[in-house]
């Protein structure tokens, strides 16, 4: 199917990024200039050698110890091997400027770079050329997984930007129990199999924008507990797609917004997944989604077979809006572009599906399937009793205004798991017609 530039872009809210779901300011408390003026701890002065056969781990840990009370840890341009993972903690007003490229050489499990219990933190590349090469294919071709690349835990007032994370042996970037953070101008490239998540976040008041992810699992995914998360201008470039979940007992997620998400050749454009469990997911908006060649589009599955059943009557889903979706799925009769399956014991309420223009690349119809789901639009029930009901199927034989503008740099095949993945440049566009909120540092 041929995709062309279409006038729907004029109707999308492209000029500026939304801020409604955030509860306050995000990012470091002090500027980059303030940190560099305080102190610079160059890893070369702590024993680092710019060589792929060296071990950056101990020098990086030493530089952090010297600068963690205020200053910048600097990794100059060059190639650095890393065989010892680092736990960098208890920092205040500290940054890591990664202008070099780190190559994984160690084989231990865990996380290559783990930041915890730190405030007023920034990790970035001043040239936008800094990267971590995980060489995950070495594990994957043997049917195994290895370390994650980057994890933040209990980090407040932070930013991570202008970096490439490539071929992680496991998850690429996890944001765990953090607050007031901003992630932007990043590219993640992973292999074409599950278990290689792009960005996973379970935190409070986080803004993720202008990122590109390639893998075959989570693109940018919210997990529990989370509140006040804003995710926008995202390019899922041959991925598993964005998601919320998997959700289990005690789910506590609210005030989440995904806006301007472009997805191609993914498992789904957006999936909410659970199987049993309890708690709530509420006050969520998914708007301005575009894509093509995806298996599913909107997929809320409260009996997701890929996870074990969890004790409980089900997660309570309420006040969830899907608005302004355009594009195609591969076969809309076999895999409906709208699928909302809610728990029988806890029917979904306040679901809205509006301006849904999803069509099929094969066949001449698309299906919409709903069960135990109440609200307006698509196959949802408008009843007020909110009792359980069997699956309702609605057949759509034509859809207007589904054409989209495709993105530059679309990958045409999943990246292999038996050969190395090249380090890409951080792109300058992440959604058709949308200008990134901040220019690449390397472009200034």
N, C-alpha and C positions, 0 to 999 in steps of 0.2 A: 504494500500500500504506500502511496506517495503522500508525503506530508508537506504542506506549504505554509508560508507565512499567512496568518489569519488575523482578522481584525479584533479577535478576543483580547489581544494584548492591550488594546486601548481601554478595555473595561476592567483590567486588573489594576490593583492599587500598587503601582510600581515605584513612584517617586521616592518614598522613604520607608524605612523599616518601622514595623509596629512596635509599640512598647507597652500595650495595654496589659499583658499578662505578667509583666515584671512587677515586683513589689518594691523596688528601690533601685539605686544605682548599682552598676556592675563594673568590674575591673579593678586594677590596683589602686591603692590609696595614694601612692606617690608616683611621680613620673619616672620614666626610663632615665631621663637626664639626671634626676635627683639621685638615683641609685648609682649611676656611673660616676657622678661627682663625689659620692661618698667613698667608694673604693672599687677597684677592679681586681678580680682574682683570676688571672690568666692561667688556665690549666697547664700551659707549658712551663710555668714557674713552679708547678707542684709535681713535676715528674712526667707529664704527658709527652708523648712522642707522636708526631703526625705520621702514623704508619698503620696500615691495616693489620699488621701483625702485633701491634702493641696492645696494651690493656688500659683503656681510658678510665676504668672504674675507680681504682684507688686515687689517681690524681683528681678526678672529678669530686670524689668525696672529700678530699683534703681542701680543695678550692672552696667547696660549699661550707665547710667548717670555718674557714677563714673569713667568709663573706656573709654568712647567714644572719648576722645581726645588722646587716645593712651594706648593700653593695651589689656588684654584678659579677657573676661567674661567667667568664668568657672562654668559649671554645672557638679558636680562630679557624679560618678556612683551612681545609686539609682533610685527609682521610684518617680515621681513628678506629682501630679495633676495640672491641669491648667484650671481655670474657668474665668480668666480675660485675654483678648487678649492684646498684647503689640504692640505699634508703636514705633520702635527704629529708631531714625533719627539723622542726622547731625554728623555721626561718621567719624573719620579719624584715620587710622592705628589701627584698632580695630578688634578683632576676637571674635567669640563665639565658645567655645569648649564644645560641648554637649556630655559628656560621660555617662550621665544618660538617662532615658527614660521618656518622657513627655506624660501623658495621658490626653486627653481632658475630662473635666468634665463640662465646661460651655456650654451654648446652644445659645449664641448670634450669629448673622450673622457676616460677615466680614472676617477677616484673623487672625488666631491664632498668627502668628509671621510675622510682616510686617516691613521690613527694607527699609528705604528711605533716599535720599539725603546724601549718605554715599560714601566715597572713601577709597581705600586700606583696603578692608574688606575680612574676611575669616570666613566661618561657616563650622565646621567639627567635627569629633569625633576622638580623638587621639587613641582610642581603636578600631575604626570601629564598635562599638557596640551601638553608640548613635542612638536614634530613637524618632519619634513622632507617637503616636498611636491616631488616630483621632476618633476611635469608630463610624465611619460613619454609620454603620449598624443600630444604634439606630434611626437615621433619615430615612434611606432608607426603613426600614421595614414598616414605617408609610407613605411611599410615599412622603417624604420630603427631602430637602437638608439643609445643615448647613454651617458652616464656611469653608474657605480654610485653608490649613495648613501653607503654606509658600509663601510669595510674596516679590520680590525685585523690587523697583521702583527708578529710577534715582540713581543707584549704579554703580560706576566705579571702575575698577581695583580690581576684586574680584574673589573669588573661593568658591564653595560649594561642599563638598565631604565627602566620608566615612560615609554616613548617610542612614538610612532607614526611609521613609515616608509611613505610613500604614493607609489604610482605611479612607481616608479623607471624611468628609461629603460633600465636593464639590471638586473643583480642588485641586490637590496636590501641584504643584510648578509652579509659574508664574514668568517670567523674563520680566519685563515691562520697556521699555525705558532705558535700561542699556547699558553699553559698557565695552569692554575689560575684559570679564568674562570667567571663566572656571568652568565647572561642570563635575564631574567624580566620579567613584567608588560609585555609588548610586543604591539603589533598591527602587522601588515604588510598593506597592501592594494595589490595589483598588478593589471594588466590581464590579460585572458583570452587569453593566448598564451604560447608557450614562450619561454625565454630570460630570464625575469623571476623568477629564483629568490628564495625567501623568505630562509631562513638556510642557508648552506653552512658546514660546519666541517671542517677538517682540522688537528687540534691534539691536545693531551694534557691530560687532567684538566679537562674542561669540563662544567658543569652547565647545561643549558638547560631551563627549565620555565615553565609558565604563559605561553604565547605563542599567538597566533592569526595564521594566514596565509591570505590569499586571493590567488590567481594562477592560472596554469595550467601551472606547472612545479613545481620542487622546493618542498616545504613546509618541512621541516627535514631536511637531508640530510648524511650523514657521507661524507667523501671520504678518500682515502689521501694520506699516512699519518695514522692516528689511533689513540689508545689511551686507555682510561678516559674514555669519554664517556657521560654519563647524560642522557637526554632524556625528559621526562615532562610530563603535563598539557598536551597540545598539541591545538589545535583547527585542523584543516585544513578551512577553510570555503570550499568550492568552490576546489579546488587541483589541482595535479598529484599530490599525495600525498607522503608521506615516502619516502626512498630511501637506499640505500648505493650509491655509484658516481657516475659510471661508473668501473669498475675496469679498469686496464690492466697494463702490465709492472711488476713489483716491488711489487705491492699489499702493504701492511703495516697491517692493521687488526685490533685485538683488544680485548676487554673493553668491549663496547658494550651499552647497554641502552636500549630504548624501552619506556616504561610509561605506560598511560593516554593513548592517542591516539584522538581522535575525528575521523572523516573523512567528509565528505559531498560527493557530486557531484565526485569526483576520478578521475583516471586509474587510480589504484590506492591501496589503503590502505598498502601497503608493497612496494617493489620493490628487489631486489638485481640490478644490471645490469653485465654485462661481455660481451666478445666476444674470446675469446683471452686473451692476457695471462699473468701469472704472479704468484707470491707467495701470500699467505694472507689469508683473512678467518676469524677464529675467536673462539670464546667470546662469542657474541652472543645476547641475549634480546629477543624482541618479545612483550610480554604486555599483556593488558587493552586490546585494540583494539576499538573499536566504530565502526559507521558504516552508512550507507545510500546507495543510488543511485551506487555506485562501479562503474567498469568491471571492475577486478580487485581482489582482496583480497591474498592472499599470492602474490607473483610473483617467483620467482628465475629469471632468464633469463641463461644463460651464453653465449648466441649472439644477443644483443640486436641486432636488425637496424638500429636507429637509430644505431649507432656503427660506425665502420670496424673491421674485424678487426685485432687487435693481435697481433704475433708472440708465440708462446708456446703451451704446451699447455692453458692455462686457469688460472684462479685456483683455489686449493685452498680449498674451503669445509668447515669442520668445527665441530662443537659449537655448533650453532645451534638455538635453541628458539623455537617459536611457540606461545604458550599463552593460552587464554581470549580467543578472538575471537568476537564476536557481531555480527549485523547482516545486511545484504543487499548483493548486487551486482545490477546491472540485468538481466543475462541469464546465469545460471550455466551454461547449456549452451553458449552461444557463447564466453563468456570465463570459464573455470573460476575459482572463488574460491580454489582451491589449484592452483598451477602451479609445479613445481620441476624445472627443466631444468638439469642439471649437465654439466660437460665430460666427454666420453667418455674422454679421456686422464687426467683427474683426478677421478674420481667423488667426490661429496660424501659425507661420513661424519659420523655422530653428529648427524643432523638429527632433531628431535623436533617433532611437530605434535600438540598435545593440547588437549582442550576447545575444539574448533573447531566453532562453531555459526553457519556462514555459509549463508544461503539466497538464493533468487532472487526478484526482483520480477516477472519474466516467465517463464512456463513452469512446469513441475512437477518439474524435476530440476536438479541441479548436477553438474558433472563435476569430477574431480580428476585431474590429469595429472602424472606423474613420469617422469624418465629419468635413469639414472646417479646415483640418489640413494638413500642408505642411512640407515636409522634406524628410528623407530617412529611410527606414526600415518598417517592418510590413505592415500595411494597409495605411500608409501615402501617400499622393499624392506628386509627384515630380514636378508638374506643376509650372510654373513661374508666372502665372497670379494672383494667390492668391485670387481667387474669392470663394464665398460660393459654397458648393456642398453637395448633400444628402449623407446619411450614406453609406459607402462602407464596405462590410463584406468580410473578407478573411477567408477561412477554412483551418486549418492545421490538417493533419491526423497522423503525427508522429513528434516527437521531440527527437533529440539525446542529450545526455549529460545533462539531467535535474536532475539526482539524486544528493542528497546532504548529508552532514554529519549533523545529528541532534545534538541538544544541550543537555547537561546534565540539569536535573532539569525542564524539560518541564512540565507545568501544564496540566492536562488531563481533567479538567472541570473548568468552570468559578467560581471565588470565590463568595460566597453567599452575599446577601444583607440583610439577616436577622439574621446572626450570626457573632460573632467577627472573624476578620482575624488575624492570628498569625503574630508576628513580625519575619521576616526572617533575616538570616545573609546576609551581603553584599557579593555577589559572587565574584569569582576570574576569571571568564571567561564570555565574553559577545558576542562572535562571534566565530564560529568554526575555530580553528587553529590560532586565533589572541591572542597575549599576551597583557594584559592591559598595557597602557603606563606608569602607575605608580602603584607600589605595594600598597596594603592596609596598612594603618598606623598600624593597629592591628597585622599585620603579621611581623612587623619589631622588 
